[in-house]
Amino acid sequence: MIQIEYFLFVSAIMMFAGIYGFITRKSTLAILLSIELMLNAADINFAVFNRLLYPNGHEGLFFAIFGIAIAAAESAVAIAIMINIYRQLQNISVDQLTKMKW
């Protein structure tokens, strides 16, 4: 059986990769992918800590499934916003978004 520390290590790597991508990327699509990485790292933590604290319970798995559903809805809304931005500016770079301010 795989030890819990390995899952937490993978989750930490995913979280730091998401934070790094969120801070350094200029494209809104790359930023969205970085946010998805961070959400998936949180879902792994839900499942791991559920297995650690309550071996026979399924609460962490339900939280992870709920998190995946929220991430899917968030992605759909974000991609719709990116399509609207692209139609107006012909670019999805974060630097160009200052033109859309009120």
Stockholm file with secondary structure:
# STOCKHOLM 1.0

chainA/1-102         MIQIEYFLFVSAIMMFAGIYGFITRKSTLAILLSIELMLNAADINFAVFNRLLYPNGHEGLFFAIFGIAIAAAESAVAIAIMINIYRQLQNISVDQLTKMKW
#=GR chainA/1-102 SS CCCHHHHHHHHHHHHHHHHHHHHHCCBHHHHHHHHHHHHHHHHHHHHHHHHHHCTTCCHHHHHHHHHHHHHHHHHHHHHHHHHHHHHHHSCCBGGGGGGGCC
#=GC SS_cons         CCCHHHHHHHHHHHHHHHHHHHHHCCBHHHHHHHHHHHHHHHHHHHHHHHHHHCTTCCHHHHHHHHHHHHHHHHHHHHHHHHHHHHHHHSCCBGGGGGGGCC
//
